[in-house]
């Protein structure tokens, strides 16, 4: 009873831990908006895509698994035949795939109002991407950094011509507080001898926040009508812990008592992407559809600038 009351207690936004994406966006129209959602074939990505589409947005589902995404699309269309969803292939661990996706999207001549960098991997064994970058850093940060970079001109053009604020949403995690002590190990990103699956995950999620913060600073400096924010979706019942068998069992059994479902997990993403309360807000971190304080490292703008320069070198 006490746990239920605490988790349902509303914050300043009027929403709480238990709010769902449908509740968050009730009465909000996304008609005329185009959104890209990475990792939209399952979990909170799929629920985010579904919610945006039901609110009228044209949603591009950027995914590795085309069949899984098609199944999500079919389910949404069965619920709302007028919904607009496209499925496009994207492997964020491959820069070639990211470049191909961006090129194909731009060739279609679509506007882009909302970019939701949601896809990710968590606490996996050490591996290198096709580009020779530690897999969690490559997938969770570098792929999204490059994707955002390649689509920025389209977003700027859309916001300028439509006079509608563009929004970039980086789905991070409170796991960013588990990053290595120095935050980002620039000189040891690919060093297997000092690799920690949890530390590397935290590092990549810290990078998500720093990326959003540096984007926000640059947008303000350039007077661009686009915001960039990051968020913690909450602890969610997903398959992200499949490489840690004991944790996964606990996660899927006892976790059901306190973990969010996908509908609740997508709430904060949809809040930051669509809600009028977030208009003009940039460079902030959210949790449970309310403003939240990240770690001190996540607010370090010098670290954010260094990460930006480091990331540019990696992708170019």
Steps between C-alpha positions, in 0.01 A plus 500: 500500500776746600708409192200552274434842656862612467531386139172669409586831664501776239786741443483869396406401144186327625634159400662219696699176487184311406379732222474336158588638157128511411424702812792736442390582145125504552349791307828582322505498120816408311330539162738640240811394692756246382697301755780246485515246785803272517453156650127510429457125453452416868470636853472871562607578144202311362266662752640844421445443127148375564407797719639761261324336206169489685537872572535566126875512442663340196737258673809349342604188689879466474580140590735207460222241481263580215261209571462598868435863406249395234311306766486813718384705203228248413374504859477881498321503165252245631424743783508813283490436122573867428832494690813583301801278570798408284759234579861565402810294576763645735787332684644760734815297559597553136586846371437380145147400599441835673620688192284287271191557716555877516559518125184303424293712739630827354436375144134456588470874556313462827510767770633403843354652814590243764803271532483246780834326559362205692671177389769349714678196643577442865786339691608267221828302489792683344480526123605741229267643237565468127677836532728375779326682786390339828146382428306680772667832428459443125130411518375720782701814425703509179221370276253752638757780488561435130130457423418831668786674322385375159138604559563840659472699178162339431381579852621860476329545163176351635494719811582809297238444229223374728575730793444196721755415766705192421581260781787254543452248779786282624383204707769462764474327838568548869762241417713795386594530867674161473748629242873466561639740758645733238170504313614434144815294449611676184834321484363158599169476315611180326724356773365154587743463792319767704151432365202483732166425337315718754760778496497507120120513498507791745762673286280473190193630685703788644601578142130521404444777754819687413409482129156650564648774718759601240234499229286729716792737553572516128134552409476791741822649364372468141148616592355181352140405581588146614529364852709207622431315823576165662308276734483191716199292390488309827594144582310294247427133441701438181756251366795736554641291785499173305879470534476496882293190577446546876417870465272421209303243702456745790418775253219300341352355822534725805549794265140482384400636838691827459612533139317694233328340206561629146201736515641666813857483372413695184319772694799724568622468141159605368482780757833650391421446130146639491374672813444879494654525849839422346481769230820706504665275760842379389809342650304339782463149641163343580367206697137396557392787271654757733829688510767301682859547611765292321849439637758776531694344210189526282490878559869552417493715185877469448458123495209541257715709266787252517260213424361692202847550352593138571180377334557715193842340460347152529234556234715695253 
